[in-house]
Amino acid sequence: MPTACGRYLPERKTIQMQHITYDAVNAHLSWPDAIQALKEGHKAPKPELDDMFLGPSDATLLNRGAYIEGLGYGAKAVTVFGANARRGLPTVQGAMFFFAPEDGQLRAIIESRLVTEWKTAADSVLGARLLARPDAKRLLIVGAGTVAASLVRAYSAGFSGLDSILVWARRGEQAEALVAKMQTEGFGVEAVPDLQAAAGQADIISTATMARAPVLLGDWIAPGTHVDLIGAFKADMREADDALMRKASVFVDNRDTTLHHIGELIMPLASGALAESDVLGDFYDLVGGAPGRTNSDQITVFKNGGGAHLDLMMARYIASVA
């Protein structure tokens, strides 16, 4: 293409932007590949990140952005309405925008449900693979929503030695409904009525609730257990009590998106149950070779913060498959 001065500039190559929906792509994704995408993403440079929350605590607009050198740019905008379940609507709704690292072109608009489901469960299972006992056989899932269903699928793919998956929910009928759904997919899942008893016998506990007060108590947790905390994503939310945070070896997916942003850590830091130095590492440390679990009796806690950098890593994987 000649310019006014007679020089030639290279022609701009446009990328065909993809509009990726949940129903079109979900069946083509793989849990082992999704988990590996997050692991490989943490070998790239650390991200630039920013979040914005608008609206009341029970009806929030959440905007998250990330840039990772070599991987690209991502922005996710979602609404989070806690009461939507009673209306028969999804709690979280929105879209993820994935931009090319080379020239900033918009490569894909992805239904946020697709990114969030795969990112959230893959984040937790990667944490468990790095921190849980490799001989873990019994998984307890606390909560029975959409995330819980993803956890059944993801943990089953990530831990081939599991022989028992238990589900507890405040509403027993919700746990029974999840069990029935998972059984139609071929998973052996059982609902349990007593959370304390089930927690004391589990090798891995994964909590996926909207709790604003602890549902999991440290006094219940047996030596050697790995605890995967997912639900708390805001400053006024938590799922584990101070006793659990005090007795465990604590890890996070990213220090920058969890330490002073999420109630699961803000509250025990404020009470003195936890010091910043008690958070022993994040994925950048663990994937880089830092030690995680050091003995079979150690209780490990992993806080799944689910930052925008993880959305970007997962969006890049999804776009490569679509």
SEPAKOL-506712 format. One record per residue: x, y, z of N, C-alpha, C in turn; residue in one letter. Coordinates in steps of 0.2 Angstrom, whole numbers, padded with zeros to 4 digits, always signed. Layout:
N
XYZXYZXYZa;...
# end
This chain:
322
+0004-0006+0000+0000+0000+0000+0004+0006+0000m;+0004+0010-0005+0009+0016-0006+0006+0022-0001p;+0010+0026+0002+0009+0031+0006+0009+0038+0001t;+0008+0044+0004+0008+0050+0000+0015+0051-0001a;+0020+0048+0002+0027+0049+0001+0030+0044-0004c;+0026+0040-0006+0028+0034-0011+0031+0028-0007g;+0031+0028+0000+0033+0022+0003+0028+0017+0004r;+0030+0011+0005+0025+0006+0005+0025+0003+0012y;+0019+0002+0015+0018+0000+0022+0015-0007+0021l;+0016-0012+0025+0014-0019+0025+0006-0018+0026p;+0003-0023+0022-0005-0023+0023-0007-0026+0030e;-0012-0023+0032-0014-0025+0039-0018-0031+0038r;-0016-0036+0042-0019-0043+0042-0025-0043+0047k;-0031-0044+0045-0036-0044+0050-0037-0051+0053t;-0039-0052+0059-0041-0058+0062-0048-0059+0062i;-0051-0065+0060-0058-0066+0060-0060-0067+0067q;-0064-0062+0070-0066-0062+0077-0071-0068+0078m;-0070-0072+0083-0075-0077+0084-0080-0075+0090q;-0086-0077+0089-0091-0077+0094-0092-0084+0097h;-0090-0085+0103-0090-0092+0106-0095-0092+0111i;-0100-0097+0110-0105-0098+0115-0104-0104+0119t;-0107-0105+0125-0106-0111+0129-0108-0117+0125y;-0114-0117+0122-0117-0123+0119-0113-0125+0113d;-0110-0121+0110-0106-0123+0104-0100-0126+0105a;-0097-0124+0111-0090-0126+0112-0088-0130+0118v;-0093-0130+0123-0092-0134+0129-0090-0141+0128n;-0093-0145+0124-0092-0152+0123-0085-0153+0120a;-0082-0148+0117-0076-0149+0114-0070-0148+0118h;-0071-0146+0124-0065-0144+0129-0064-0150+0133l;-0058-0150+0136-0055-0156+0140-0052-0153+0146s;-0054-0156+0152-0052-0154+0158-0044-0155+0159w;-0041-0161+0157-0034-0161+0157-0030-0155+0153p;-0033-0153+0147-0030-0148+0143-0031-0141+0147d;-0037-0140+0150-0039-0134+0153-0034-0133+0159a;-0033-0138+0163-0028-0138+0169-0021-0136+0166i;-0019-0140+0161-0013-0139+0158-0012-0131+0156q;-0017-0129+0153-0017-0122+0150-0015-0117+0156a;-0018-0118+0162-0017-0114+0167-0010-0115+0170l;-0008-0121+0170-0001-0122+0172+0004-0119+0168k;+0003-0120+0161+0008-0117+0156+0008-0109+0156e;+0002-0106+0158+0001-0099+0158+0005-0096+0164g;+0006-0100+0169+0010-0097+0174+0018-0098+0173h;+0020-0100+0167+0027-0100+0165+0028-0093+0162k;+0023-0090+0160+0024-0083+0156+0025-0078+0162a;+0027-0072+0159+0028-0066+0164+0022-0065+0168p;+0023-0062+0174+0017-0061+0178+0012-0055+0175k;+0006-0055+0177+0001-0051+0173+0001-0044+0176p;-0002-0040+0172-0004-0033+0174-0012-0034+0175e;-0015-0032+0181-0022-0033+0183-0025-0027+0185l;-0032-0027+0184-0036-0022+0188-0043-0025+0188d;-0047-0023+0193-0054-0025+0194-0058-0019+0196d;-0064-0019+0194-0069-0014+0196-0075-0017+0198m;-0078-0015+0204-0084-0018+0206-0089-0012+0207f;-0095-0012+0204-0100-0007+0205-0107-0010+0207l;-0111-0006+0211-0117-0009+0213-0117-0011+0220g;-0123-0013+0222-0124-0016+0229-0121-0023+0230p;-0120-0025+0236-0116-0032+0237-0120-0038+0234s;-0126-0037+0233-0130-0043+0231-0132-0042+0224d;-0130-0037+0220-0132-0035+0213-0126-0031+0210a;-0120-0035+0209-0114-0032+0207-0112-0032+0200t;-0110-0027+0197-0106-0027+0191-0099-0028+0192l;-0096-0033+0189-0089-0035+0190-0085-0034+0184l;-0080-0030+0183-0076-0029+0177-0069-0031+0179n;-0066-0036+0175-0059-0038+0177-0055-0038+0170r;-0049-0035+0171-0045-0035+0165-0038-0037+0167g;-0034-0040+0161-0028-0043+0162-0024-0042+0156a;-0017-0041+0157-0012-0042+0151-0007-0046+0153y;-0005-0051+0149+0001-0055+0150+0005-0055+0144i;+0011-0053+0145+0016-0053+0139+0016-0059+0135e;+0015-0059+0129+0015-0065+0125+0009-0069+0124g;+0004-0068+0129-0002-0072+0129-0008-0067+0127l;-0008-0061+0128-0013-0056+0126-0016-0052+0131g;-0022-0049+0129-0026-0045+0134-0033-0048+0135y;-0036-0047+0140-0042-0050+0142-0046-0045+0146g;-0053-0045+0145-0057-0041+0149-0064-0045+0150a;-0066-0046+0156-0072-0049+0157-0077-0045+0161k;-0083-0044+0159-0088-0040+0162-0094-0044+0163a;-0096-0045+0170-0101-0049+0172-0106-0046+0177v;-0112-0048+0178-0116-0046+0183-0117-0052+0188t;-0117-0050+0195-0117-0056+0200-0123-0054+0204v;-0129-0058+0203-0135-0057+0206-0137-0063+0211f;-0135-0062+0217-0136-0068+0222-0143-0071+0222g;-0148-0067+0221-0155-0069+0221-0158-0072+0214a;-0154-0072+0209-0156-0075+0203-0158-0082+0203n;-0155-0086+0207-0157-0093+0208-0164-0094+0209a;-0167-0090+0213-0174-0090+0215-0179-0088+0209r;-0176-0084+0204-0179-0082+0198-0178-0087+0192r;-0175-0092+0193-0173-0096+0188-0168-0094+0183g;-0164-0089+0185-0159-0086+0181-0152-0087+0183l;-0147-0087+0179-0140-0088+0181-0138-0083+0186p;-0134-0084+0191-0131-0079+0196-0127-0075+0193t;-0122-0077+0188-0117-0073+0185-0119-0073+0177v;-0119-0068+0174-0120-0067+0167-0115-0062+0164q;-0113-0063+0158-0108-0058+0155-0104-0061+0149g;-0099-0058+0147-0095-0059+0142-0087-0058+0143a;-0083-0062+0140-0076-0061+0140-0073-0059+0133m;-0069-0054+0133-0066-0051+0127-0058-0053+0127f;-0056-0057+0122-0049-0059+0121-0046-0056+0115f;-0041-0052+0117-0037-0048+0112-0030-0051+0110f;-0028-0050+0104-0022-0053+0102-0016-0049+0105a;-0010-0053+0107-0005-0050+0110-0001-0045+0105p;-0001-0047+0099+0004-0044+0094+0001-0037+0092e;-0005-0037+0091-0008-0030+0088-0015-0028+0091d;-0017-0032+0096-0023-0029+0100-0029-0031+0097g;-0029-0034+0091-0036-0036+0088-0040-0040+0092q;-0047-0039+0092-0051-0043+0096-0052-0050+0092l;-0049-0055+0096-0050-0062+0093-0056-0066+0094r;-0059-0064+0100-0065-0068+0102-0069-0065+0108a;-0075-0065+0107-0080-0063+0112-0083-0070+0115i;-0082-0072+0121-0083-0078+0124-0089-0077+0129i;-0094-0081+0129-0099-0081+0134-0095-0083+0141e;-0097-0078+0146-0093-0078+0152-0094-0085+0156s;-0100-0088+0155-0101-0094+0158-0096-0099+0156r;-0094-0099+0150-0089-0105+0148-0083-0103+0151l;-0080-0097+0151-0074-0096+0154-0074-0097+0161v;-0079-0095+0165-0079-0095+0172-0079-0102+0174t;-0083-0106+0171-0084-0113+0173-0078-0117+0173e;-0074-0116+0167-0068-0120+0165-0062-0117+0169w;-0062-0111+0170-0057-0108+0174-0057-0109+0181k;-0063-0109+0184-0064-0110+0191-0062-0117+0193t;-0065-0122+0190-0063-0129+0192-0056-0131+0190a;-0054-0128+0185-0047-0130+0183-0042-0127+0188a;-0043-0121+0190-0039-0117+0195-0039-0122+0201d;-0044-0124+0204-0044-0128+0210-0041-0135+0209s;-0042-0138+0203-0039-0144+0203-0031-0144+0202v;-0029-0138+0198-0022-0137+0198-0019-0136+0205l;-0022-0132+0209-0020-0131+0216-0020-0138+0220g;-0025-0142+0219-0025-0149+0222-0019-0153+0220a;-0018-0153+0213-0013-0157+0210-0006-0155+0213r;-0005-0149+0215+0001-0146+0217+0002-0147+0225l;-0004-0148+0228-0004-0147+0236-0007-0153+0239l;-0012-0157+0236-0015-0162+0240-0011-0169+0240a;-0012-0173+0244-0009-0180+0244-0010-0183+0237r;-0005-0186+0234-0007-0189+0228-0011-0195+0228p;-0012-0198+0234-0016-0204+0235-0023-0202+0238d;-0025-0196+0237-0031-0194+0239-0037-0198+0236a;-0042-0201+0240-0047-0205+0237-0054-0202+0238k;-0055-0198+0244-0062-0196+0245-0062-0188+0245r;-0066-0186+0240-0068-0179+0239-0074-0177+0242l;-0074-0171+0246-0081-0168+0248-0082-0161+0245l;-0087-0160+0242-0089-0154+0239-0094-0151+0243i;-0093-0145+0245-0098-0141+0249-0101-0136+0245v;-0108-0137+0244-0111-0133+0239-0114-0137+0233g;-0119-0135+0230-0122-0139+0225-0125-0135+0219a;-0121-0130+0217-0123-0126+0212-0119-0128+0205g;-0119-0123+0201-0115-0124+0194-0108-0126+0195t;-0105-0122+0200-0098-0123+0201-0096-0131+0204v;-0101-0133+0208-0100-0140+0211-0100-0145+0206a;-0105-0144+0201-0105-0149+0195-0099-0149+0191a;-0096-0143+0190-0089-0143+0187-0084-0146+0191s;-0084-0145+0197-0079-0148+0201-0079-0156+0201l;-0085-0159+0201-0086-0166+0200-0082-0168+0194v;-0084-0165+0188-0080-0167+0182-0073-0166+0182r;-0071-0160+0184-0064-0158+0184-0060-0162+0189a;-0062-0163+0195-0058-0167+0200-0058-0175+0197y;-0063-0177+0194-0063-0184+0192-0058-0185+0186s;-0057-0180+0182-0052-0180+0177-0045-0179+0180a;-0044-0175+0185-0038-0173+0188-0035-0178+0193g;-0039-0182+0196-0037-0187+0201-0040-0193+0200f;-0037-0198+0196-0039-0204+0194-0040-0209+0200s;-0037-0207+0205-0038-0212+0211-0044-0211+0215g;-0048-0206+0214-0054-0204+0218-0059-0210+0218l;-0061-0212+0223-0066-0218+0223-0072-0216+0227d;-0073-0209+0229-0079-0207+0233-0079-0199+0232s;-0085-0197+0229-0086-0190+0229-0093-0189+0233i;-0092-0185+0238-0098-0183+0242-0100-0176+0241l;-0106-0174+0242-0109-0167+0241-0113-0166+0247v;-0112-0160+0250-0116-0157+0255-0118-0150+0253w;-0125-0149+0255-0127-0142+0254-0132-0140+0259a;-0133-0134+0261-0138-0132+0266-0145-0135+0265r;-0147-0134+0259-0153-0137+0256-0152-0144+0254r;-0154-0149+0258-0152-0156+0256-0155-0158+0249g;-0161-0155+0247-0164-0157+0241-0160-0154+0235e;-0156-0149+0236-0151-0146+0231-0146-0151+0230q;-0143-0154+0235-0138-0159+0235-0140-0165+0231a;-0146-0167+0233-0149-0173+0229-0150-0172+0222e;-0152-0166+0220-0153-0164+0213-0146-0164+0209a;-0141-0162+0212-0134-0162+0209-0132-0169+0208l;-0133-0173+0214-0131-0180+0213-0135-0184+0207v;-0141-0183+0207-0145-0186+0201-0142-0184+0195a;-0141-0177+0194-0138-0175+0188-0131-0178+0186k;-0127-0178+0191-0120-0181+0190-0121-0188+0188m;-0125-0192+0191-0126-0199+0190-0128-0200+0183q;-0132-0196+0180-0134-0197+0173-0128-0196+0168t;-0123-0192+0171-0117-0192+0167-0112-0197+0168e;-0114-0202+0173-0109-0207+0174-0105-0207+0180g;-0106-0201+0184-0101-0200+0190-0105-0203+0196f;-0100-0207+0200-0103-0209+0206-0102-0204+0212g;-0108-0201+0213-0108-0195+0218-0114-0197+0223v;-0112-0195+0230-0117-0196+0235-0118-0190+0239e;-0124-0189+0241-0126-0183+0245-0125-0185+0252a;-0123-0181+0257-0122-0182+0264-0125-0177+0268v;-0128-0179+0274-0132-0174+0278-0128-0171+0283p;-0122-0174+0285-0118-0171+0291-0112-0168+0288d;-0111-0162+0288-0105-0159+0285-0099-0160+0289l;-0100-0160+0296-0094-0161+0301-0091-0168+0300q;-0096-0173+0300-0093-0180+0299-0090-0181+0292a;-0093-0178+0287-0090-0179+0280-0083-0175+0280a;-0083-0169+0283-0076-0166+0282-0071-0169+0286a;-0072-0172+0291-0067-0176+0295-0065-0182+0292g;-0068-0185+0287-0066-0191+0283-0063-0189+0276q;-0064-0183+0274-0062-0182+0267-0054-0181+0266a;-0052-0182+0261-0045-0181+0259-0044-0174+0256d;-0049-0172+0252-0049-0166+0249-0056-0163+0250i;-0057-0157+0252-0063-0153+0253-0063-0147+0248i;-0068-0146+0244-0069-0141+0240-0075-0137+0241s;-0075-0131+0243-0080-0127+0245-0082-0122+0240t;-0089-0122+0238-0091-0118+0232-0098-0115+0234a;-0098-0110+0239-0104-0107+0242-0104-0100+0241t;-0109-0097+0243-0109-0089+0243-0109-0087+0250m;-0106-0090+0255-0106-0089+0262-0102-0083+0264a;-0105-0079+0268-0102-0073+0271-0100-0074+0278r;-0101-0080+0281-0098-0083+0287-0096-0090+0286a;-0091-0092+0290-0088-0099+0289-0093-0104+0289p;-0092-0109+0284-0096-0115+0284-0091-0121+0286v;-0085-0120+0286-0080-0125+0287-0076-0123+0293l;-0075-0128+0298-0072-0126+0304-0066-0130+0305l;-0060-0127+0307-0054-0130+0308-0054-0136+0313g;-0058-0136+0318-0058-0142+0322-0061-0148+0319d;-0064-0148+0313-0067-0154+0310-0061-0157+0305w;-0056-0153+0304-0052-0156+0298-0046-0160+0301i;-0046-0166+0298-0041-0171+0300-0034-0170+0297a;-0029-0172+0300-0022-0171+0297-0022-0174+0290p;-0018-0171+0285-0017-0173+0279-0022-0171+0274g;-0027-0167+0276-0032-0165+0272-0030-0159+0267t;-0032-0158+0261-0032-0152+0257-0038-0149+0257h;-0038-0142+0258-0045-0139+0258-0044-0133+0252v;-0049-0134+0248-0049-0129+0242-0055-0124+0243d;-0053-0118+0244-0059-0113+0245-0060-0109+0239l;-0066-0109+0237-0068-0106+0230-0073-0100+0231i;-0078-0101+0235-0083-0096+0235-0082-0089+0237g;-0078-0087+0242-0077-0080+0243-0074-0077+0238a;-0077-0072+0235-0073-0068+0230-0073-0060+0231f;-0076-0058+0237-0077-0051+0239-0074-0051+0246k;-0073-0044+0249-0071-0043+0255-0075-0045+0261a;-0082-0046+0260-0086-0048+0265-0088-0055+0265d;-0084-0059+0261-0086-0066+0261-0080-0071+0263m;-0082-0076+0266-0077-0081+0268-0081-0088+0270r;-0077-0093+0269-0080-0100+0270-0076-0104+0275e;-0070-0102+0277-0066-0106+0282-0065-0101+0289a;-0065-0104+0294-0064-0100+0301-0057-0099+0302d;-0056-0095+0307-0049-0093+0309-0045-0099+0311d;-0048-0104+0314-0045-0110+0317-0042-0114+0311a;-0045-0114+0306-0043-0118+0300-0037-0114+0297l;-0038-0108+0296-0032-0104+0293-0026-0104+0297m;-0027-0104+0304-0021-0104+0308-0018-0111+0308r;-0021-0117+0308-0018-0123+0308-0015-0126+0301k;-0017-0122+0296-0015-0125+0289-0009-0121+0286a;-0006-0125+0281-0001-0121+0277-0005-0118+0271s;-0005-0112+0271-0010-0108+0266-0006-0106+0260v;-0009-0107+0254-0007-0105+0248-0013-0102+0244f;-0011-0098+0239-0016-0095+0235-0014-0096+0227v;-0019-0094+0223-0017-0094+0216-0013-0088+0214d;-0014-0082+0217-0010-0076+0215-0011-0072+0221n;-0005-0070+0224-0005-0066+0230-0008-0059+0228r;-0007-0056+0222-0009-0050+0221-0017-0049+0220d;-0020-0055+0219-0028-0054+0218-0031-0057+0224t;-0028-0059+0229-0031-0062+0235-0030-0059+0242t;-0023-0057+0243-0021-0055+0250-0025-0050+0253l;-0026-0044+0249-0030-0039+0252-0037-0037+0248h;-0039-0042+0245-0045-0042+0241-0051-0046+0243h;-0049-0052+0246-0054-0057+0248-0055-0058+0255i;-0061-0058+0257-0063-0059+0265-0059-0065+0268g;-0059-0071+0264-0055-0077+0266-0049-0075+0269e;-0045-0070+0266-0039-0068+0269-0039-0062+0273l;-0043-0057+0271-0043-0051+0274-0045-0052+0282i;-0050-0056+0283-0053-0057+0290-0048-0060+0294m;-0045-0066+0293-0040-0068+0297-0034-0064+0298p;-0032-0060+0293-0026-0056+0293-0028-0050+0298l;-0034-0048+0298-0036-0043+0303-0037-0045+0310a;-0039-0051+0311-0039-0054+0318-0033-0056+0321s;-0028-0057+0316-0021-0059+0319-0020-0067+0318g;-0026-0070+0316-0025-0078+0315-0020-0079+0309a;-0019-0075+0305-0014-0076+0299-0010-0070+0298l;-0004-0071+0296+0001-0065+0294+0002-0066+0287a;+0004-0061+0284+0005-0061+0277+0011-0066+0275e;+0015-0067+0280+0021-0072+0279+0018-0079+0279s;+0012-0080+0282+0009-0087+0283+0007-0089+0276d;+0006-0085+0271+0004-0087+0264+0010-0089+0261v;+0011-0095+0260+0018-0098+0259+0019-0098+0251l;+0014-0097+0247+0016-0097+0240+0010-0096+0236g;+0011-0095+0229+0005-0095+0224+0008-0099+0218d;+0003-0099+0213+0005-0103+0207+0012-0101+0204f;+0013-0095+0204+0020-0093+0201+0025-0096+0205y;+0025-0097+0211+0030-0100+0215+0030-0108+0214d;+0024-0111+0215+0023-0118+0214+0025-0121+0208l;+0022-0118+0202+0024-0120+0196+0031-0119+0194v;+0034-0114+0197+0041-0113+0196+0046-0117+0200g;+0043-0122+0204+0047-0127+0208+0047-0126+0215g;+0044-0121+0218+0044-0120+0226+0040-0126+0229a;+0042-0127+0235+0039-0133+0239+0032-0131+0240p;+0027-0136+0240+0021-0136+0242+0020-0140+0249g;+0016-0146+0248+0015-0150+0253+0022-0153+0255r;+0024-0154+0261+0030-0156+0263+0030-0163+0267t;+0024-0165+0270+0023-0171+0273+0015-0173+0272n;+0014-0180+0274+0007-0182+0273+0002-0180+0278s;+0004-0178+0284+0000-0175+0289-0002-0168+0288d;+0002-0165+0284+0001-0157+0283-0006-0156+0281q;-0010-0151+0284-0016-0148+0281-0014-0142+0277i;-0016-0143+0271-0015-0137+0266-0022-0134+0264t;-0022-0127+0264-0027-0123+0262-0025-0120+0255v;-0029-0120+0250-0028-0116+0244-0034-0112+0243f;-0032-0105+0242-0038-0100+0240-0038-0099+0233k;-0043-0101+0230-0045-0100+0223-0048-0093+0222n;-0043-0088+0220-0046-0081+0219-0049-0080+0212g;-0047-0084+0207-0050-0083+0201-0049-0077+0197g;-0043-0074+0198-0041-0067+0195-0042-0067+0187g;-0042-0061+0185-0043-0060+0177-0037-0063+0173a;-0031-0064+0176-0026-0067+0172-0028-0074+0171h;-0031-0078+0175-0034-0084+0174-0039-0085+0169l;-0044-0080+0169-0049-0079+0163-0045-0078+0157d;-0040-0074+0156-0036-0073+0150-0033-0080+0148l;-0030-0084+0152-0027-0090+0151-0032-0095+0148m;-0038-0095+0151-0043-0100+0149-0046-0097+0143m;-0047-0091+0142-0050-0088+0135-0045-0090+0130a;-0039-0090+0131-0034-0091+0125-0035-0099+0123r;-0035-0103+0128-0036-0110+0127-0043-0111+0123y;-0048-0108+0126-0055-0109+0123-0055-0107+0115i;-0052-0101+0114-0051-0099+0107-0047-0103+0103a;-0042-0107+0106-0038-0111+0101-0042-0117+0099s;-0047-0119+0103-0051-0125+0102-0057-0124+0097v;-0060-0118+0098-0066-0116+0095-0065-0116+0087a;
# end
